Amino acid sequence: MSEKHQPSLLQALGLVTAILMVAGNMIGSGVFKKITPMSAELMNSSLILWAWAVAGLITMLGAFSFASLATTTKEAGGQFQYFKNVFGDFFGFIYGWSFFSVISTASIASMAYVFAESLGNLFHVSPLLESCSSYSIAGVIFPFQNASIKLIAISTLIFLTLFNIRGVKGGGWLSNVVTSAKILGIVLLIALGLSYSGHHTDTPLAIQSINPSQTSNLLHISAFFTAMLGAFWAYDGWVNITNMASEFKNPTKNIPRAIIIGTALTMFLYLMVNYAYLQVLTPADFAHLKTQQGSIAAVKVAGIVLGSFGITVISALIMISTFGATQASTMSAARVYYQMAKEGYFFKPFSLVHKRFRTPYISLYGQMIWASLLILSGTFDQLTDMLIFAAFIFYGLGAVAVIRLKMLGKLTFTFGYPVVPFLFLLCCAVIVGNAIYTRPLESLTGLGLISLGIPFYLYFRIQQSK
C-alpha cells in the first residue's frame, strides 16, 4: 500500500481521558513502597514529606514546561517530536532510541513483572521450571528463574497489546476504569491512615519547616536528593500523554491542561497517602521493612489497621495499579516508535496503521516482543536504574527547548516564563549531577547505552538518502 493511502490514527479521546491517562501513567507501584527506602535515607517524618513535596514541585515545573511544548504540535511522538523540531534530527532520534531500547520498554517490563508478582502472591501461584532456574546465559541472564512470574508478566503484555490493537477508544476506556479504581484505592488508604487511633511509637506527626541547623547532623543535601529519587520514580510518567497527541481532540489545548491537572492531582494524592502512612508507622518502622524481603509499606499499614482483610484489599489494589500503569504505558509509548518510523527514523514497518482499528499495530507488537525479552533476561531493573538519570537529561532538554523557542518568538504561550523553565532546568542539572556523583558506574553505563543509538541513526540516515 502506498504511503498516501495509509490509514491515519483515530482522533477520538477527550480531556477527561487525557487527565486520567496522565495519572494512570504515574500511579504504579512506587506510591505503595517508596516510603521504605526514603525512610531508610532520612529517618525523619517531616523530611520524608518534604522529599515528596519537593519532588512533586519539581515535577510540576516540568509539567508546566512540557505543557508549553505541547501547544506547538498536533503530531504524535512527544519528546521525540519536540527535540527533533527544536534541536534537529539527531537529538530527536537519540531520545527515541533511548525510549525504545530501555526507558519505555524496561519500564513496561518492570511494571508487568510487579503486577505478576502481586497476582502470584495473592493467588499463591505455584512455581514452574524450578529445576531449570540455575541455567544461565554467560552467567548473567537466567531466563527460567521465577518462570511462573515471568510467564504471567509476558502473558499480560500479550493481552494488553492485543487489546490496544483493537482500538484507541477501548484502550482509553480501560485506562479510565483502572485509573479510577486506583484513585479510589488510594483514597481508601488515606482514610485508613487518618482514622487510625492505635498505638504509635513516635509522637504524632506534625509537618514542620526544615531548619538547616537542626538537620545538618542528620543528612547531607546529596542524601536528600537520593531519597527524592524514590519519589521521582513514583512521579515519573507525566509526560507520556504527549506521545498520543494526534489521537486527542483539540490536542494543543487538552494535552497541556491534562498534564497540569493530572500531575497536580497525583501530587496531592501522594502527599496525603504518605502522610497517612506516617500516622500508623514511624520512619524507623518503615526503614526496618527494607530489611524484610517482599515487604511493602502500604500492605503493612493496611494489615495493622484492618488485619488480614486489609492485606488482601491492598494487595489487590497494588495488582490493579501496576496493571493500569502497564496498560497506560503500553498504549502511549508505542506512538513514539510509530512517529519515528513514519518520518524515516525507525524501521519502516513500525509506521503501519491497522486498516480496521486505526492503531499502530506493528509498533505495539515490536514493543511487546522487546519488553518480553527484557522480562526473560531479568535485566530490566538494572537498565532502568542505569537510565533513571538520563530521563532528567531529556527533561532538562525540554526546558532548554522552551527557552529557545521563546527567544526565537516561536512559542506564543508559556507557563511562568522565564522562571519555570529556568528553575526546572536547574533542578534537572542538580539531579543529574548528583546521580553521576553518587552512582558514577550506573550513570556512565547509561550514557554508553544511549550512545549505542549513534550507529542506528547513521543507518537510518543512509536509508533516507536512498
TAZIBEL-V691074 format. One record per backbone hydrogen bond with DSSP energy under -1.0 kcal/mol. NH is the residue of the N-H (numbers start at 1). CO is the residue of the C=O. If there is no record, write none. Layout:
nh=NH co=CO
nh=NH co=CO
//
This chain:
nh=5 co=2
nh=6 co=3
nh=10 co=358
nh=12 co=10
nh=12 co=247
nh=13 co=247
nh=18 co=14
nh=19 co=15
nh=20 co=16
nh=21 co=17
nh=22 co=18
nh=23 co=19
nh=24 co=20
nh=25 co=21
nh=26 co=22
nh=27 co=23
nh=28 co=26
nh=32 co=29
nh=34 co=30
nh=36 co=33
nh=38 co=34
nh=39 co=35
nh=40 co=36
nh=41 co=37
nh=42 co=38
nh=43 co=39
nh=48 co=44
nh=49 co=45
nh=50 co=46
nh=51 co=47
nh=52 co=48
nh=53 co=49
nh=54 co=50
nh=55 co=51
nh=56 co=52
nh=57 co=53
nh=58 co=54
nh=59 co=55
nh=60 co=56
nh=61 co=57
nh=62 co=58
nh=63 co=59
nh=64 co=60
nh=65 co=61
nh=66 co=62
nh=67 co=63
nh=68 co=64
nh=69 co=65
nh=70 co=66
nh=71 co=68
nh=72 co=69
nh=77 co=243
nh=78 co=242
nh=80 co=77
nh=82 co=78
nh=83 co=79
nh=84 co=80
nh=85 co=81
nh=86 co=82
nh=87 co=83
nh=92 co=88
nh=93 co=89
nh=94 co=90
nh=95 co=91
nh=96 co=92
nh=97 co=93
nh=98 co=94
nh=99 co=95
nh=100 co=96
nh=101 co=97
nh=102 co=98
nh=103 co=98
nh=104 co=99
nh=106 co=102
nh=108 co=104
nh=109 co=105
nh=110 co=106
nh=111 co=107
nh=112 co=108
nh=113 co=109
nh=114 co=110
nh=115 co=111
nh=116 co=112
nh=117 co=113
nh=118 co=114
nh=119 co=115
nh=120 co=116
nh=121 co=117
nh=122 co=118
nh=123 co=119
nh=125 co=120
nh=132 co=129
nh=133 co=130
nh=135 co=132
nh=137 co=141
nh=140 co=137
nh=141 co=137
nh=145 co=142
nh=147 co=144
nh=150 co=146
nh=151 co=147
nh=152 co=148
nh=153 co=149
nh=154 co=150
nh=155 co=151
nh=156 co=152
nh=157 co=153
nh=158 co=154
nh=159 co=155
nh=160 co=156
nh=161 co=157
nh=162 co=158
nh=163 co=159
nh=164 co=160
nh=165 co=161
nh=166 co=162
nh=167 co=164
nh=171 co=167
nh=172 co=168
nh=173 co=169
nh=174 co=170
nh=175 co=171
nh=176 co=172
nh=177 co=173
nh=178 co=174
nh=179 co=175
nh=180 co=176
nh=181 co=177
nh=182 co=178
nh=183 co=179
nh=184 co=180
nh=185 co=181
nh=186 co=182
nh=187 co=183
nh=188 co=184
nh=189 co=185
nh=190 co=186
nh=191 co=187
nh=192 co=188
nh=193 co=189
nh=194 co=190
nh=195 co=191
nh=214 co=211
nh=215 co=211
nh=216 co=212
nh=218 co=215
nh=219 co=215
nh=224 co=220
nh=225 co=221
nh=226 co=222
nh=227 co=223
nh=228 co=224
nh=230 co=227
nh=232 co=228
nh=233 co=229
nh=234 co=230
nh=235 co=231
nh=236 co=232
nh=240 co=237
nh=242 co=239
nh=243 co=240
nh=244 co=241
nh=245 co=242
nh=247 co=244
nh=248 co=245
nh=249 co=13
nh=253 co=250
nh=254 co=250
nh=255 co=251
nh=257 co=253
nh=258 co=254
nh=259 co=255
nh=260 co=256
nh=261 co=257
nh=262 co=258
nh=263 co=259
nh=264 co=260
nh=265 co=261
nh=266 co=262
nh=267 co=263
nh=268 co=264
nh=269 co=265
nh=270 co=266
nh=271 co=267
nh=272 co=268
nh=273 co=269
nh=274 co=270
nh=275 co=271
nh=276 co=272
nh=277 co=273
nh=278 co=274
nh=279 co=276
nh=280 co=277
nh=281 co=277
nh=286 co=282
nh=287 co=283
nh=288 co=284
nh=289 co=285
nh=291 co=288
nh=292 co=289
nh=295 co=292
nh=298 co=32
nh=300 co=296
nh=301 co=297
nh=302 co=298
nh=303 co=299
nh=304 co=300
nh=305 co=301
nh=306 co=302
nh=307 co=303
nh=311 co=307
nh=312 co=308
nh=313 co=309
nh=314 co=310
nh=315 co=311
nh=316 co=312
nh=317 co=313
nh=318 co=314
nh=319 co=315
nh=320 co=316
nh=321 co=317
nh=322 co=318
nh=323 co=319
nh=324 co=320
nh=325 co=321
nh=326 co=322
nh=327 co=323
nh=328 co=324
nh=329 co=325
nh=330 co=326
nh=331 co=327
nh=332 co=328
nh=333 co=329
nh=335 co=332
nh=336 co=333
nh=338 co=334
nh=339 co=335
nh=340 co=336
nh=341 co=337
nh=342 co=338
nh=343 co=339
nh=344 co=341
nh=345 co=340
nh=350 co=347
nh=351 co=348
nh=352 co=349
nh=354 co=359
nh=358 co=354
nh=361 co=359
nh=364 co=360
nh=365 co=361
nh=366 co=362
nh=367 co=363
nh=368 co=364
nh=369 co=365
nh=370 co=366
nh=371 co=367
nh=372 co=368
nh=373 co=369
nh=374 co=370
nh=375 co=371
nh=376 co=372
nh=377 co=373
nh=378 co=374
nh=383 co=379
nh=384 co=380
nh=385 co=381
nh=386 co=382
nh=387 co=383
nh=391 co=387
nh=394 co=390
nh=395 co=391
nh=396 co=392
nh=397 co=393
nh=398 co=394
nh=399 co=395
nh=400 co=396
nh=401 co=397
nh=402 co=398
nh=403 co=399
nh=404 co=400
nh=405 co=401
nh=406 co=402
nh=407 co=403
nh=408 co=404
nh=409 co=406
nh=410 co=405
nh=420 co=416
nh=422 co=418
nh=423 co=419
nh=424 co=420
nh=425 co=421
nh=426 co=422
nh=427 co=423
nh=428 co=424
nh=429 co=425
nh=430 co=426
nh=431 co=427
nh=432 co=428
nh=433 co=429
nh=434 co=430
nh=435 co=431
nh=436 co=432
nh=437 co=433
nh=438 co=434
nh=439 co=435
nh=443 co=439
nh=444 co=440
nh=445 co=441
nh=446 co=442
nh=447 co=443
nh=448 co=444
nh=449 co=445
nh=450 co=446
nh=451 co=447
nh=453 co=450
nh=454 co=451
nh=457 co=453
nh=458 co=454
nh=459 co=455
nh=460 co=456
nh=461 co=457
nh=462 co=458
nh=463 co=459
nh=464 co=460
nh=465 co=461
nh=466 co=462
//
